[in-house]
Amino acid sequence: MDNNEQINIAETLAREMKQPIEIISEHGGNLKRVALPPDWTLIEKDDDPKLLKEPRRKIAKVRVQDADSFIDYVKRHGSLTNSTIWCVADYKSGKVDFLGILNDHGEEENQAAWRDHRASFTPEFAEEWNRWTGQHKKPFSQIEFAAFIEDNLKDITSHEGSPSGAQMLEMALTFEANQDMRFKSAIRLQNGGVQMSFVQDDDTQTLQKMQVFDRFSIGCQVFWNGDAYRIDARLRYRVRDGKLSFWFELLRQDKVLEAATQTLIKNIREKTGNPFFFGQPFLQ
């Protein structure tokens, strides 16, 4: 058969045949290579995955609420060789996030993967932590500070050189009792406390004294359902028009958050056994 005859046959087939011809298919029949008339261009046709009996592979993006759920999900769907865990921790801004990539690239040079099966976990802060850190360096009036101490008295912890919860409660009650009196003076004591004097506005001869503490400590959970940590605080005050305002400054709360996060990281690493990285994977 010469070239002219071959061309005639091809032209006749292209003109008469109205249906595309399947040339070759992937094993399983999901990806087909089809020749389409009139010029018989070869294209790839992928079946709609929603019409299949089951997905071809696992794809998911989930967010869990606690460390145990994160660990269990990674172990259930991942593997020790092809799953990785990433952590982004900014202790100064108070942000901690974990990401598990269940189908990450393998160790071999050409062992690539889709990286689209992921589990994320952002530890939830405990209510006590939120209360104290939320009021860090924010001023209170006498009555407001007294009410805050009373409401959160159970978090105050005593150790050498710091007041007990009972002593802080006594101070708070004294604040309430003196809320209508005018501040007169403050004397720093050898034990680190401050002795304050108040007088009645209508009777300058009436003098009352109270002792406050320039430092105290609290003990509370950092993360919900997590371990408790000690946080030291410095008490500050300011006088304006004979009235006092108070605030407290938590000392190195970022280091406390770091310690709590390191405990969480240790738990996740030990129970999953997966490669662990600090940083951002920059997924597409």
C-alpha positions in Angstrom: 0.0 0.0 0.0 1.5 3.3 -1.1 1.4 6.6 0.8 -1.6 7.9 -1.2 -3.7 4.9 -0.3 -2.8 5.3 3.4 -3.8 9.0 3.3 -7.1 8.1 1.6 -7.9 5.5 4.2 -7.1 7.9 7.1 -9.2 10.6 5.6 -12.1 8.2 5.1 -11.9 7.1 8.7 -11.7 10.6 10.0 -14.7 11.6 7.9 -16.9 8.6 8.6 -16.1 7.7 12.3 -18.0 10.0 14.7 -16.9 8.5 18.0 -13.6 9.0 19.7 -11.2 6.0 19.9 -9.7 5.0 23.3 -6.0 4.4 22.7 -4.7 3.4 26.1 -5.9 3.5 29.7 -4.2 3.6 33.1 -4.4 0.5 35.1 -7.8 0.5 36.8 -9.5 2.5 34.0 -9.5 5.9 35.7 -7.2 7.9 33.4 -7.9 7.4 29.7 -6.0 8.6 26.6 -8.5 9.2 23.8 -8.1 10.2 20.1 -10.8 12.7 19.1 -12.0 13.5 15.6 -11.8 15.4 13.3 -8.0 15.7 13.6 -7.7 12.9 16.1 -5.9 14.8 18.7 -4.8 12.6 21.6 -6.1 13.9 25.0 -6.1 12.6 28.5 -9.5 12.2 30.2 -9.7 11.8 34.0 -12.9 10.3 35.4 -14.8 12.4 37.9 -13.5 11.1 41.3 -16.9 11.8 42.9 -18.4 9.1 40.7 -15.9 6.4 41.8 -16.8 3.8 44.3 -14.0 5.1 46.6 -11.3 7.8 46.4 -8.1 6.9 44.8 -6.1 8.1 47.8 -6.5 9.9 51.1 -7.0 13.7 51.0 -8.1 15.7 54.0 -7.5 18.9 56.0 -8.7 18.5 59.6 -8.3 20.6 62.7 -8.3 18.9 66.1 -8.8 20.4 69.5 -6.3 18.7 71.8 -2.9 17.0 71.7 -4.3 13.5 72.2 -6.6 13.8 69.2 -3.7 15.2 67.1 -1.4 12.3 68.1 -4.1 9.7 67.5 -5.0 11.1 64.0 -1.3 11.2 62.9 -0.7 7.6 64.1 -4.0 6.4 62.5 -3.5 7.8 59.0 0.3 8.5 58.8 3.4 6.4 58.7 6.8 6.7 60.4 8.6 7.3 57.1 6.2 9.5 55.0 4.6 11.7 57.7 6.1 14.8 59.3 5.1 17.2 62.1 5.8 20.9 62.0 5.7 23.5 64.8 5.6 27.3 64.6 6.1 28.8 68.0 6.2 32.6 68.7 6.4 32.8 72.4 6.5 36.6 72.6 3.3 37.0 70.7 1.7 34.0 72.4 1.2 31.9 69.3 1.8 28.1 69.0 0.6 25.9 66.0 1.3 22.3 65.0 0.8 20.8 61.5 1.0 17.1 60.6 1.5 16.3 56.9 0.5 12.7 56.6 1.6 12.2 53.0 4.8 14.2 53.0 7.9 13.5 50.8 10.0 10.5 51.8 13.6 10.4 52.6 14.7 9.1 49.2 15.7 11.6 46.6 12.9 10.8 44.2 10.3 9.8 46.7 7.8 12.6 46.2 4.2 12.9 47.6 1.2 15.1 47.3 1.4 16.6 50.8 -2.4 17.3 50.8 -3.5 15.1 53.8 -3.0 17.3 56.8 -3.9 17.7 60.5 -3.6 21.0 62.3 -3.6 21.7 66.0 -3.6 25.0 67.8 -3.4 24.5 71.6 -6.2 26.2 73.4 -5.1 28.4 76.3 -6.6 27.7 79.8 -9.1 30.2 81.1 -6.9 31.1 84.0 -4.0 31.9 81.7 -6.3 34.1 79.5 -7.5 36.0 82.6 -4.1 36.9 83.9 -2.4 37.6 80.6 -5.4 39.5 79.4 -4.9 42.0 82.3 -1.1 42.3 82.1 -0.1 45.9 82.5 -3.7 47.1 82.5 -4.7 49.7 85.2 -7.3 49.0 87.8 -9.0 51.3 90.3 -8.7 50.2 94.0 -12.1 48.5 93.9 -11.5 46.9 90.5 -8.1 45.5 91.6 -9.6 44.2 94.8 -12.5 42.5 92.9 -10.0 40.9 90.5 -7.9 39.5 93.3 -10.9 38.1 95.0 -12.3 36.5 91.8 -8.9 34.8 91.0 -7.7 34.1 94.5 -7.4 30.4 93.9 -4.6 31.0 91.3 -2.3 32.8 93.8 0.4 30.5 95.1 2.7 31.1 98.0 6.5 30.4 98.2 9.4 31.9 100.1 9.3 35.7 99.7 5.8 35.9 98.3 2.4 36.4 99.9 -0.1 33.7 100.4 -3.6 33.7 99.0 -5.0 34.7 102.4 -2.6 37.6 102.6 -3.6 38.8 99.2 -7.3 38.5 100.1 -6.7 40.6 103.2 -5.0 43.2 101.1 -7.9 43.2 98.6 -10.5 43.6 101.4 -8.5 46.5 102.8 -8.5 48.1 99.4 -12.3 47.8 99.3 -12.5 49.3 102.8 -10.3 52.3 101.8 -11.8 53.0 98.4 -13.4 56.3 99.5 -10.3 57.5 101.4 -7.6 59.7 100.0 -4.1 58.4 99.6 -1.5 60.2 101.7 1.9 58.4 101.5 3.8 55.2 100.8 6.8 53.8 102.6 8.8 50.8 101.2 9.5 48.2 103.9 12.5 46.0 104.4 10.6 42.9 103.5 9.8 44.2 100.0 6.3 45.4 100.7 4.9 48.8 100.8 3.0 50.5 103.6 0.4 52.9 102.4 -1.4 55.6 104.4 -4.9 56.9 103.8 -6.9 59.7 105.3 -10.5 60.8 105.2 -11.1 63.8 103.0 -13.2 65.5 105.8 -10.9 64.5 108.7 -7.2 64.8 108.0 -6.4 63.6 111.5 -7.9 60.1 110.7 -5.1 58.0 109.4 -5.2 54.4 108.3 -2.3 52.2 107.2 -2.2 49.2 105.0 0.5 47.0 103.7 0.7 45.8 100.1 3.1 43.4 98.3 5.2 44.6 95.4 5.5 41.0 94.2 3.3 37.9 94.2 3.0 34.6 92.3 0.3 32.7 90.6 0.1 29.0 89.6 -2.2 28.0 86.7 -2.5 25.9 83.6 -1.1 27.4 80.4 -2.9 25.2 78.0 -6.4 23.7 78.5 -6.2 20.4 80.3 -2.4 20.8 80.6 0.2 21.2 83.4 0.2 24.1 85.8 3.2 26.5 85.9 4.3 29.3 88.3 4.3 32.9 87.0 5.8 35.7 89.1 4.2 39.1 89.0 5.2 42.6 90.0 2.6 44.9 91.5 2.7 48.6 90.5 0.6 51.6 91.5 0.2 55.3 90.6 -1.3 58.2 92.5 -3.5 60.8 90.8 -5.6 63.4 92.6 -5.3 61.4 95.8 -6.6 58.2 94.2 -4.7 55.0 93.6 -4.6 52.9 90.4 -3.0 49.5 90.3 -1.7 47.1 87.7 0.5 44.0 87.6 3.2 42.9 85.3 3.8 39.3 84.6 7.5 38.5 84.6 8.7 36.6 81.5 5.4 35.0 80.6 7.0 34.1 77.3 9.4 31.8 79.1 6.5 30.2 80.9 4.7 29.6 77.6 7.9 28.2 76.2 8.2 25.7 79.0 4.6 24.6 78.6 5.1 24.2 74.8 8.2 22.2 75.2 6.3 19.8 77.4 3.7 19.5 74.7 6.3 19.0 72.0 8.0 16.2 74.0 4.7 14.4 74.4 3.9 14.6 70.6 7.4 13.6 69.5 7.5 10.6 71.9 4.0 9.3 71.1 4.1 9.7 67.3 7.8 9.0 66.5 7.6 11.1 63.4 10.2 13.5 62.1 9.7 16.9 63.8 10.6 20.3 62.4 10.3 23.9 63.7 9.2 26.1 60.9 6.7 26.7 58.1 6.4 24.1 55.3 4.9 26.6 52.8 2.3 24.3 51.2 0.6 25.2 48.0 
